[in-house]
Amino acid sequence: MKNLQDNQEASIQYVQSSYYEQLHNIQKTRGEINSALYTIEQKTLKEMKDTLTKLQASSKSDVDKCIRLRDELKQLRDAIQDIDDKSKLELSFIATRKCEEKKQESKTFLKKNSLQAKVSITFQPNNEIIQYLSTLSGLGEIEHSTHTLVVQGDPNKVITVQGKSEQNVRISSDLEECRICDIWVLPEGQVLIADSRNNTIKLLDQQYQVVSHCSVTTYPHDLCNITSSEVAVAVNVKDTGNTIHEV
């Protein structure tokens, strides 16, 4: 009962610690979302600023042309009024022609721009973003998993062996006495053993009888599951170091 109590108290502390850790992850996720939204906002503001600059540049060009045409017409008018000497009739004729040409240019410009309406900038929000966010139930999924907690026991406690049994795992192809250097229990209860003297991996059933085996290039020394149906075998290769085989 004391061990169970210690285990449950340790579990309370563990889940509390994991809570604060995941709370930090939630805040980090919120920060990343804020950063992404800020980036989108800045891109939208830049696009609107570029639109404003473009529209203002177009209107400024029209304003500059209006000022230029007015100044040129005024200068030609004043020039014609100042020419009253009959000896300067040719000069007056040229100025008049220039004035007519400038008047025609002005009329064309006015006709082109007379129907121009006032330009304004509008913003149409992307409703897909709002609609998508409204469908979300949260920033992510909240899950929980169970881990077995090992409660530290008495290091001086004496462990008593209740019994033992011996099994013969030698097969007909073995040339040496078996030397088991590693054991691996498979999910279905079967057992794999690495026989380093015979360079063999042997599969035992739940009664520890050899039901299958395979040879490796040299003596094996470690086993490890990599999938539910595959095991990695570490073998020692002379002059090249250790290698990994799949069985």
C-alpha positions in Angstrom: 0.0 0.0 0.0 2.9 2.3 0.8 4.4 1.7 -2.7 1.0 2.3 -4.3 0.6 5.6 -2.4 4.1 6.7 -3.4 3.3 5.8 -7.0 0.1 7.8 -7.1 1.7 10.8 -5.4 4.5 10.7 -8.0 1.8 10.5 -10.7 0.2 13.6 -9.4 3.5 15.5 -9.6 4.2 14.1 -13.0 0.9 15.2 -14.6 1.2 18.6 -12.9 4.7 19.0 -14.4 3.5 17.9 -17.9 0.6 20.4 -17.6 2.9 23.4 -17.1 5.1 22.1 -19.9 2.2 21.9 -22.4 0.9 25.2 -21.2 4.2 26.7 -22.4 3.7 25.0 -25.7 0.2 26.5 -26.0 1.5 30.0 -25.4 4.3 29.3 -27.9 1.7 28.2 -30.5 -0.3 31.4 -29.8 2.8 33.5 -30.3 3.5 31.8 -33.7 -0.1 32.4 -34.8 0.3 36.1 -33.8 3.5 36.3 -35.7 1.9 34.8 -38.8 -1.0 37.2 -38.6 1.3 40.2 -38.1 3.2 39.2 -41.3 0.0 39.0 -43.2 -1.1 42.4 -41.8 2.2 44.0 -42.9 1.9 42.6 -46.4 -1.6 44.0 -46.7 -0.5 47.4 -45.4 2.3 47.5 -47.9 0.0 46.6 -50.7 -2.4 49.4 -49.7 0.5 51.9 -49.4 1.8 50.9 -52.8 -1.7 51.5 -54.2 -1.9 54.9 -52.6 1.5 55.9 -54.0 0.5 54.7 -57.5 -2.8 56.6 -57.5 -1.2 59.8 -56.1 1.5 59.7 -58.7 -1.1 59.5 -61.4 -3.0 62.5 -60.0 0.2 64.4 -59.4 1.1 63.9 -63.1 -2.2 65.4 -64.2 -1.8 68.3 -61.8 1.6 69.0 -63.1 0.3 69.0 -66.7 -2.5 71.4 -65.8 0.0 73.8 -64.3 2.3 73.6 -67.3 -0.5 74.2 -69.9 -1.9 77.1 -67.9 1.6 78.7 -67.7 2.3 78.2 -71.4 -1.1 79.7 -72.4 -0.6 82.7 -70.1 2.9 83.3 -71.6 1.6 83.1 -75.2 -1.3 85.4 -74.4 1.0 88.0 -72.8 3.4 87.6 -75.8 0.6 88.4 -78.3 -0.6 91.4 -76.3 2.9 92.8 -76.2 3.3 92.6 -80.0 1.5 95.7 -81.3 4.1 96.9 -83.8 3.0 96.2 -87.4 6.6 95.4 -88.3 6.2 92.4 -86.0 3.2 90.9 -87.7 5.1 87.8 -88.6 6.1 87.3 -85.0 2.5 87.9 -83.9 1.2 85.3 -86.4 3.6 82.7 -85.1 2.7 83.4 -81.5 -1.0 83.1 -82.4 -0.5 79.8 -84.1 1.4 78.5 -81.1 -1.4 79.7 -78.9 -4.0 77.9 -81.0 -2.0 74.7 -80.8 -1.7 74.9 -77.1 -5.4 75.7 -76.7 -6.2 72.5 -78.7 -3.8 70.5 -76.6 -5.5 71.9 -73.5 -9.0 71.0 -74.8 -7.9 67.5 -75.6 -6.5 67.1 -72.1 -9.6 68.5 -70.5 -11.9 66.2 -72.5 -9.9 63.2 -71.5 -10.0 64.0 -67.9 -13.4 65.8 -67.5 -15.3 62.5 -66.6 -12.6 61.3 -64.2 -14.3 60.6 -60.8 -12.7 60.8 -57.4 -10.6 57.8 -56.6 -10.7 56.1 -53.2 -9.1 53.1 -51.6 -11.2 50.3 -50.1 -10.3 47.2 -48.2 -12.2 43.9 -48.6 -11.3 41.5 -45.7 -10.5 37.8 -46.5 -13.5 36.2 -44.9 -12.1 32.8 -45.4 -9.6 33.4 -42.6 -12.3 34.4 -40.1 -14.6 31.6 -41.2 -11.7 29.0 -40.8 -10.8 30.3 -37.4 -14.4 30.2 -36.3 -14.6 26.4 -37.2 -11.7 25.6 -34.9 -12.4 24.2 -31.5 -8.9 25.1 -30.1 -5.3 25.6 -30.9 -4.7 21.9 -31.0 -5.7 18.5 -29.6 -5.4 17.8 -25.8 -4.4 14.2 -25.2 -3.0 12.2 -22.4 -0.9 9.1 -22.2 0.0 6.7 -19.4 3.5 5.9 -18.4 4.6 3.4 -15.9 6.4 5.2 -13.0 9.1 3.2 -11.3 9.2 4.0 -7.6 12.6 3.8 -6.2 12.7 0.9 -3.8 15.1 -0.1 -1.1 18.6 -0.6 -2.7 19.5 -3.1 0.0 16.5 -5.3 -0.5 17.4 -8.9 -1.1 15.9 -10.4 -4.3 15.3 -14.1 -3.9 15.2 -16.4 -7.0 12.2 -18.7 -6.7 13.3 -21.2 -9.3 15.0 -21.7 -12.6 14.7 -23.9 -15.7 17.1 -24.8 -18.5 16.2 -24.9 -22.2 18.2 -26.5 -25.0 18.4 -24.0 -27.9 21.0 -25.8 -29.9 20.1 -26.7 -33.5 21.5 -29.3 -35.9 23.6 -26.7 -37.9 25.4 -25.4 -34.8 29.1 -26.2 -34.8 29.8 -24.8 -31.4 28.2 -24.7 -28.0 25.6 -22.0 -27.9 26.6 -18.6 -26.4 23.7 -16.3 -25.9 24.9 -12.7 -26.0 21.5 -10.9 -26.3 17.8 -11.7 -25.8 14.8 -9.7 -27.2 11.1 -10.4 -26.4 8.8 -9.7 -29.3 5.4 -8.1 -28.9 3.6 -11.4 -29.3 5.6 -13.1 -26.6 8.1 -14.9 -28.8 11.8 -14.6 -28.0 14.8 -13.8 -30.2 18.3 -14.8 -29.1 21.6 -14.0 -30.6 24.0 -17.0 -30.6 27.5 -15.4 -31.1 29.4 -18.6 -31.4 27.3 -20.0 -34.2 26.6 -16.6 -35.9 22.9 -17.3 -35.7 19.7 -15.5 -34.7 17.2 -18.0 -33.2 13.4 -17.5 -32.8 11.9 -19.3 -29.8 8.2 -19.8 -29.1 6.5 -19.1 -25.8 7.7 -22.6 -24.6 11.3 -21.6 -25.5 11.6 -24.1 -28.4 13.5 -23.0 -31.5 11.0 -22.6 -34.3 13.1 -20.7 -36.8 16.6 -19.3 -37.3 18.8 -17.3 -39.6 22.6 -16.9 -40.0 24.5 -13.6 -40.1 27.9 -12.9 -41.6 29.8 -12.8 -38.3 29.1 -13.0 -34.6 26.1 -10.9 -33.5 26.0 -9.0 -30.2 22.9 -6.8 -30.0 19.2 -7.0 -31.0 16.5 -4.3 -31.3 13.0 -4.0 -32.7 12.6 -1.5 -35.6 9.0 -2.6 -36.7 6.5 -5.1 -35.5 7.9 -7.6 -37.9 11.6 -6.5 -38.2 14.6 -6.7 -35.9 17.9 -4.9 -36.3 21.0 -7.0 -35.5 24.4 -5.5 -34.7 27.3 -7.6 -35.8 31.0 -7.1 -35.6 32.9 -7.1 -38.9 36.7 -7.3 -38.8 38.6 -4.3 -40.0 35.4 -2.4 -40.8 33.8 -2.0 -37.4 30.2 -2.7 -36.5 27.3 -3.1 -39.0 23.5 -3.4 -38.8 21.5 -6.2 -40.4 17.7 -6.5 -40.6 16.0 -9.8 -40.0 
